[in-house]
Amino acid sequence: MKSSYFDGSIWSYITLQLVNIIIAIFTLGLGTPWILVRTYRWESEHTVINGERFRFNGDSVSLFGHWVLWWFLTLITFGLYGIIVRVKLISWRVENTEMLGRYEY
């Protein structure tokens, strides 16, 4: 059995989050799909599970379309759909993640 590990550094994570904060401020929160895609991509690039690398292929423009719909449904259901949004987001993330194959050490 191959090992599983995460090889992202604290400095690359801090840099990622600082840029994400800047995006959030300058877009007044409308850049959230871009922030999520950047974060998911970084996490996937640095994750090895059972010797297998992963790649996140999600596109922030397609997520933005879902995001607008999900917020609209949350508003018209007085927040009830917000419970479902988290599951929808996880589903979208998994659908857009692929296994690259064995990682040679």
C-alpha positions as CSV (number, residue, x, y, z in Angstrom):
1,M,0.0,0.0,0.0
2,K,1.4,3.4,-1.0
3,S,1.4,6.2,1.4
4,S,-1.0,9.1,1.6
5,Y,0.1,12.6,2.3
6,F,-0.4,16.3,1.7
7,D,2.7,18.2,0.4
8,G,1.4,21.8,0.4
9,S,3.5,24.3,2.4
10,I,2.2,26.8,4.9
11,W,3.7,29.6,2.8
12,S,1.9,28.6,-0.4
13,Y,-1.3,28.3,1.6
14,I,-0.9,31.8,3.2
15,T,-0.2,33.3,-0.3
16,L,-3.3,31.5,-1.7
17,Q,-5.5,32.9,1.1
18,L,-4.1,36.4,0.9
19,V,-4.9,36.5,-2.8
20,N,-8.3,35.0,-2.1
21,I,-9.0,37.8,0.5
22,I,-8.0,40.4,-2.1
23,I,-10.4,38.9,-4.6
24,A,-13.2,38.8,-2.1
25,I,-12.7,42.4,-1.1
26,F,-12.5,43.8,-4.7
27,T,-15.4,41.8,-6.0
28,L,-17.6,42.3,-2.9
29,G,-18.0,38.6,-2.5
30,L,-19.0,37.9,-6.1
31,G,-15.6,36.3,-6.7
32,T,-16.4,33.5,-4.3
33,P,-16.6,30.9,-7.1
34,W,-13.1,32.0,-8.2
35,I,-11.8,31.7,-4.7
36,L,-13.3,28.2,-4.3
37,V,-11.8,27.0,-7.5
38,R,-8.4,28.4,-6.6
39,T,-8.6,26.7,-3.2
40,Y,-9.9,23.3,-4.6
41,R,-7.2,23.3,-7.3
42,W,-4.4,24.0,-4.7
43,E,-5.7,21.3,-2.4
44,S,-5.9,18.7,-5.2
45,E,-2.4,19.5,-6.6
46,H,-0.9,18.9,-3.2
47,T,-2.8,15.7,-2.2
48,V,-1.6,12.1,-2.7
49,I,-3.9,9.3,-1.6
50,N,-2.6,5.8,-1.8
51,G,0.1,7.0,-4.1
52,E,-2.4,8.6,-6.5
53,R,-2.3,12.3,-7.4
54,F,-5.5,14.2,-8.1
55,R,-6.3,17.2,-10.4
56,F,-9.2,19.6,-10.0
57,N,-10.6,20.6,-13.4
58,G,-13.5,22.8,-12.3
59,D,-14.1,26.1,-14.0
60,S,-15.0,29.2,-12.0
61,V,-17.4,30.4,-14.8
62,S,-19.5,27.2,-14.6
63,L,-19.5,27.4,-10.8
64,F,-20.6,31.0,-11.0
65,G,-23.7,29.9,-12.9
66,H,-24.5,27.3,-10.3
67,W,-23.7,29.8,-7.5
68,V,-26.2,32.4,-8.8
69,L,-28.9,29.8,-9.1
70,W,-28.2,28.4,-5.6
71,W,-28.3,31.8,-4.1
72,F,-31.5,32.6,-5.9
73,L,-33.1,29.4,-4.6
74,T,-31.8,30.1,-1.1
75,L,-33.4,33.6,-1.2
76,I,-36.8,32.4,-2.4
77,T,-36.9,29.5,0.1
78,F,-36.0,31.9,3.0
79,G,-32.7,30.2,3.5
80,L,-33.9,26.6,3.4
81,Y,-32.1,25.8,0.2
82,G,-28.9,26.9,1.8
83,I,-28.8,23.6,3.6
84,I,-28.6,21.8,0.2
85,V,-26.0,24.2,-1.3
86,R,-23.2,22.6,0.7
87,V,-24.0,19.2,-0.6
88,K,-24.4,20.6,-4.2
89,L,-21.0,22.3,-3.8
90,I,-19.3,19.0,-2.7
91,S,-21.0,17.1,-5.5
92,W,-19.7,19.7,-8.1
93,R,-16.2,19.5,-6.6
94,V,-16.1,15.7,-6.8
95,E,-17.5,15.7,-10.4
96,N,-14.7,18.0,-11.4
97,T,-11.8,16.1,-9.7
98,E,-9.9,13.3,-11.5
99,M,-7.2,10.9,-10.5
100,L,-4.0,11.3,-12.4
101,G,-2.5,7.9,-11.6
102,R,0.4,6.6,-9.7
103,Y,2.9,9.2,-8.4
104,E,6.5,8.0,-8.6
105,Y,8.4,9.0,-5.4
